[in-house]
Amino acid sequence: MNKLTKEEKQKELEKYRTLNLATLDYYIESSMLKIKTEDFDSDQHYKSLKPLVEENFEKGRLTRLKQWFRDLTEMMVENEDFEFNKFIKNRTGYDIDIHSKLKKRIERIIKLEKIKTEDEYRDILNIVNNLCQQPTLEKPKLDLLNSMLLDFDNRIRTKK
């Protein structure tokens, strides 16, 4: 791996500071991600992390900021929260894609035109739900995905 120049590192530090702060804002602003108990308040927790992001930025800890971003976005990837990418783009101007691995899995499944596992089924089902919410409907793709879902569903039923 090539070592970054001082300017490149500064640019990356600024990027990951911005991404981490925006991700913390996403957690704070999203009602679905709020947890409040007698001894824990998620809003306060996420707000308390912001000075740590700034501290890591000031100390030039790029690796740590990148790791924090991976850690903070893990739940959005697992829950296939596609709104997060839009939020980050609107808030920061950065066009990131935390779902690229998921997209590659989906492309592989579509290429085979067959769902083989329940995990693949869930992935495709989530993509179909997301596609249905888009303003421009990709009907041929949606039809193919629905056909694959039905085929898998029928195979599971006949096994029982």
Secondary structure by P-SEA (a helix, b strand, c coil): cccccaaaaaaaaaaaaaaaaaaaaaaaaccccccccccccaaaaaaaaaaaaaaaaaacaaaaaaaaaaaaaaaaaaacccaaaaaaaaacccccccaaaaaaaaaaaaaacccccaaaaaaaaaaaaaaaaccccaaaaaaaaaaaaaaaaaaaaaac
